[in-house]
Amino acid sequence: MGVEIWHNPRCSKSRATLALLTEHGVEPTVRRYLDDPPTRAELVEVLAALGTDDPLRITRTGEAVYRELGLKGADADTLLDALAANPVLVERPIVVTGGRAAIGRPPENVLPLLS
């Protein structure tokens, strides 16, 4: 089973989720998404894997760039474009495997993906 984690090593939740995966015998592909940003198409795929089409579900609304870009109340297309152009807005960590995904907040949220 191929598992990928969209990881930010500076984030404690991301580090904890990666450690949890490793503790469960999973050696995921680590994608440092700030260095290797997801495309708009990849964001759409992750949303589908999360069971939603709402980009707000993976948007870090507390980031300064969210306010600077005036994204509050933005439509889905605008949010997707903003997420692709500003990966700091993408929630972390996101774990993807087998067409399913989970956000590791808290880290235990990813455990159902492993069964």
Secondary structure, DSSP 8 states (H G I E B T S, - for coil): --EEEEE-TT-HHHHHHHHHHHHTT---EEEETTTS---HHHHHHHHHHHT---GGGGB-TTSHHHHHTT-TT--HHHHHHHHHH-GGGB-S-EEEETTEEEE-SSGGGGGGGG-
